[in-house]
Amino acid sequence: MLAGMLLPSTFLTCSPSAFALNPALDISRYAHTQWKIRDGFTRGYIQSIAQTPDGYLWLGTEFGLVRFDGIKAVPWQPPPDQHLPSSRILSLLVARDGTLWIGTFGGLASWKDGKLTEYPELTGRLILTLLEDRQGAVWAGGFSYTPPGKLCAIQNGSVQCYGDDGGLGQGVVGSYEDSKGNLWLGVLTGLWRWKPGPPRFYPLAGEPNGIQGLAEGDDGTLLIAMGGGVARFVDGKTELSYPFPDPVRQFHGFRVLRDRDGGLWVGTLGPGLIHVHEGKTDVLAPSDGLSGETVSTLLEDREGNIWVATKNGLDRFRDFAVATFSVNRGSSGTGPVLAARDGSIWLDTDDGLSRWNNGQITVYRDRGPHIAASKPGAQGGRYTLVDCQSLGYCPFPKMIGGEFG
């Protein structure tokens, strides 16, 4: 449908990857789809997301578990003789063996091969965080309004729990395993480095909801989403790592995700969704099409799509099959478009002859010869000769009588 089409203010090029988002793009240039609760997508707001090996997304909501195929969301019900500890789903995890772990308001369960298993060690506790470490152990953080909270490691049918001494306070609210194998646990009063070696506690004041959002920076340091933004955790202390521009310099970070291409996604309790890459910051708020301003969870799926759950719905960000570049990206009034053999794209614009290469646009403003036309579908095309001498080189190595091949 797009073959041979020239748009007056945009030009199109193939997306660099079908399996991950291009972190160099600003957030407004991803394909964005939203599903809203008010339109009947789910009964309640989404607090957790996971993806099973069959490709389905599982959504943990305040009224139950939902299976989503990208088009239709279907409430999930266990077999008649089995039940979840609570219908309010707080956390989800899909382990490497395909088991779906379900953290609820009243305890922990797992679902595999048509069997639902409950774990009495965590009965009555809020399971706010689930993590599978590199050894295959599943760590479940059990929170209780009346201390003590619990942390349980489950592997090969064995359950080992910690926290009866009150060291975890009311319980674990966030967890993350970094690239070095350190297991970090967020609690209401600070941060634990749980393993390897003896556990060590770092008190961090001023976070009434505890440390919930954890990720890793480009340099391997731990990143923490907290009031005031995103902090780096260095030598037992926090320091602000990103100088967010106005008007988002002050915000409450809640969730943080480092995607596979190095982009950083920050879910906030205020302005919405923030995307950071190589010092560039973009913000998406409800006024820009985000389903809500408070982000509850983030997920990158196997295909590289970013899923964002808010209090009002669900959003998906993915690369377009083709990337679109508009006039505010450096081109204006685009006429004929021509692809050169070095991978660059030449455009006849109102400003002059423009060359796009590796995301950068160079405009040659000499009102000399421009590319006049190209014939889609022909082996070659006809153009008005480019002034190669003024450019310093010729973009089209084979030029015969005003034709290129």
N, C-alpha and C positions, 0 to 999 in steps of 0.2 A: 504493500500500500504506500510505503514511503519512497519507493524506488523512483528516482527521477524528479522528486518533489523539491523545489527550492522555496524556502520561506523568507519573507522580507526582512525579518529581524532576528532570525536564529539560523544556526547551522548545526548539523548532526554528525556525530562520529561514533564508532563502535565503542561500547563500554569495555574497559580494560580487563575486567574479570567477571565471570559468571558465578563465582563462588564466594565472594566477599565484597563488602562495600569498599569503594575507593575513598580512603581517608582524606585525600587531597580536596575532595569536593566539599563545598559548604552544604549545610544540612538542607537548605531549600532546594537543592538539586538532586536529592534522592527521590525515588518514587515513594510516595507516602499514601498509605491507606489507613483509614480509621474505622473502627466499629464502636458504636456508642451504646451504653446501657439504656439510655432513654429511648432508643430505637428498638429495644427488645433483644439486644445481643445476648446479654446474660441477666439473671435476676439481681445480682449484687455485684459490688466492685471486686476487681481481681487483685489478689494479694501475692500470687506466685504463678510462675510459668515453668514448664519443663517440656521436653520433646522426647518421645519414645522412638526406638529404632524403626518403627513402621512409618515415621514421618508425622504422626499426629502431634499436635500441641495439646497439653493438658493445662487447664486453667483452674487454679485454686481460688474459689470465691467465698464470700461470707455465707453463702447458702448451699455450698456443695462443690463437687468436682465436675468439671465440664471438659468434654473432648471436642477439639476444634480441628477441622480439616482445611481451614483457609476460607471456607465458604459458609459452613453451617456449624453452630455450636450446639452440642447435644449434651444434656445433663447425664452424668454417669451414675449408675446405681449398682452396688455390689449384689451378688447373688442373694436370694431371699434368706438364707440361713447365715449370712455374714453381714457385718456392719462396721462402719468407721467409728472411731472413738467420739467424733463430733462432726457435724456437718459443716462447720466453719473451718476452711482449709487455710493454713497460714504459711506453709512452705512445701515445696515439691523438689524432688531430685530423681533423675533417672541414672541409675548406676551403670557401669560398663557392661554388666551381665544382662541389662534390660529391665531389671527390677524397678518399679515405680514406688518410690518412698513418699509417704503422705504424712506430713506433719499437720496436726489439727489443734484446735483449741483445747482438746481434752486428752491428747496423747499421740502416739506414733503407730502407723500401720505401714505394711508393704504389700504390693500387689504384683504377683507373677504367676503365669500359667493358670489363670483362673482361680487362684487362691489368695485370700486376704489374711495377712498375719498381723496380730497386734502384739505390742511389747509392753507387758505389765510394769516393767521397771520405770516407765515414763507416764503411766496412767495418771490423769488429772492435771498434767502440766501442758503449758503452751509450747508447742514445738515451733520456735521462730526461725531456726536455721538448720539446714542439712548440708552435709559435704561428704564427698568420697575422696579419700586421700590416695596418694600414688601407690600405697600398699593394698588398696582395695577395701579398707575399713570405712564404714559409714559412720560419721559423727553426727549425733543429734543433740541439739541444745534444748534442754527443758527449762522453761521459765515458770516461776511461781510467784504469785503476789505475796505469799507468805514464805520466806526463805526456809530451807535452802533450795536453790535451783540445782539442776543436774546436767551433767554432760555424759553421754553414753557412746561408747564405740562398739559397733556391731560388725562381726566378721565371722564367716563360716558357722553361723548359728550361735556363736558365743557373744554375750553381752557383758561389757565391763563399764561400770559407771563411776563417776567422780562427783564431788561436790558436797557430800554429806557433812564435811567439816565446815561448811559455810564459806569456803574460799571463793566461790563463784557468786556470792551474794544471792540475788534473786534468780540468777541464771544467765545463760549465754543468749545474746541477741544478734550476733553476727559472727561469721567464720570465713576464713580464707587460707588456702595453702599457696605459698609463693613458689617461684621457680627453683629456690634452693631447698625446698622441702620443709620449710618452717610452717607450722600450723598456728595461725593467729586466731584468737577468740576475743570478740568484743563483748563486754559486759556493761552494766550501767555506770560503773565508776572508772572504767579504763580499759586496758588491753592486756591480754595474756599472750605470751609466746609459749605455747603448750608443749611443743616438741619440735625437733629432737632435744635431748638433754632434759635437765630438770625444768619444770615450768617456772616462768618468771613473769611477775606482774608489773605493769607500768600504769600508775594512776594518771588519769586524764580527767580533769574537772570540767564542768560547764556543759556537759551533754546530757540533758534530762532524759532523752530516749536511748542513751547508750551509744556504743560504737556499732553501727549496723552495716555501713557501706565500706567495703575494703577491696582494694585492687593493687596492681603493681605498676610502677612508673617505668618509663623508658630505661632508666638507669638501674632498675632493680630495687629501688626503694619502695617501701610500703606507702600506699595512698589511702587516706581516710576521708570519707565524706562526713562533714560535720558543720556545725553552725559557723557561718563566715565563709564557707566555700569548701575547697579540697586542700587537705594538708599533707605534707610529706612527714613521715615518721623517721627521724634520724637520731641515732644515739639516745633513744629513750624519750625524745622530745618531739613535739609537732611544730612544723613551720609551714606557712602558706606557700604553696608551690606554684600556683597559677595566678598571675596578676589579671584577674577578670576585668574586662572593661566595663564602664558604665553602660547601661543601668543595672548590671548584674554583679557589681563588685561585691555587694553584700547579699548573700542568700544562704539558705540552710540546705546543705547537701545531705541527701538521704541515701541514695543508691549510686554506685559507681561501677562502670564496666569498661575494661580495656578490650577492644575488639582485636581480632587476629591480625589486622593490618596496622595496629598501633593507634587507632583513634580512641579517644577517651570520651565516654558518654556519662553525663552526670544527671541523675534524676533528683529533683529538688522538691522541697515542700512549699515552694513559692512561685518563681517565674516559669516553671515548666521544665523543659529538657535543654541541656547544654551539651554542645559537641566541641571538643578541643582537638586540634591537630597542628603540630609544628608552630605553636604560638598563636594560631588563629582560633578565635572563639566565635561560635554561632549559637544563637538561642532560638528555640521554637516554643512559642506560647500558644494558648488557646486562640488568640487573635490571628495566629499564623496557621491554624488548622489542627493543632494538637488537641486530643480529646479532653484533656484536663490539665490543670496547672500543678497538681500534686501527683508525683510519680511514686508508685508503690513498688515496682520491680522492673528489672531489665533482663533481657535474655538475647544472646546471639545464637541462632540455630545452626544446624549443620550446613545449610546453604549460604551462610553469611548474612542472612537477614537479621536486622535488629528489631526486637519486639519490646514495646514500652507499654506497661500497664499503668493507667492513671485511675483516679477515683471515679472517673466518668466513662472509661472505656478502654480500648486497646488500639495501639498504633503499630504499624509495621513500616520500616524503612528498608529499601533495597535499591540497588542500581537499576536504572533504566536499561532496557535492551540496547538503546542508543542514548548517549548523553546529549543533552540540549544546552546550548550556549546562547544566551540572550544578549541584547544590546548592552545591558549593564555589566557584561563580562568583558567588554572592550571592543565589540564590533558594533557597527551601526549601518542600517540599510543594506543588508547583504544582497548582492546580485548573484551572478553565477559562482559556483563553487567547484574547485578542482583539487584532486588529491595528487600529490607528487610522490615520486618513487622513494624519497627519503622518509616518508611517513608524515610529512607536514601537509597542511591544507591551506590552499590559497583562495582568497575571497576578494571579489570586487565590491568594495563598500563605498559609502558616501564620502568617507574620509580619505580614500585612496586604496592602494593595493595592500591587503593585509595577509600576513602569514601566521597561521596557528601551528605551534609545535610544542609538544609536552606541556600543554596547559597554558602556554604563554602566547600572547598575540602581539605581533610587531606590525606597525602600520607604516607603510612607505607613502608619505604624503605628497611626493612629487606627482603632479597631475599628468604624468606621462601615460604611456600605454598601459592599459589594464587587461586582465583576462575578460574577453567579451562574451564567450559562450562555450559550452561543452555539450556534446551530444550523448545523452545517456543511451546505453545499449550498443553503441558503435565501438569498434575496436580502437579507434582513436577519436580525437575530438579536434575542433577547429577553434582557434583563439586569435586574438590580436596580440602580436609579438610583445613579450615582456622585455623591458629594457634591462638586459642582464648586466650591462656594464655598470649601471648605477647601483645595482644590488650587490655587485661584487662576485656573483656566481649565477649560474643558470639552474633553476629548480627542475627543469625538464631536459634531460640529457639528449633526447632525440627530437630535433626540431627540423622538419622538412616542409618548406613552403607554407608555413603557418599551421602545420599540423603536428600533433604529438602522438606517439605510439607507446 
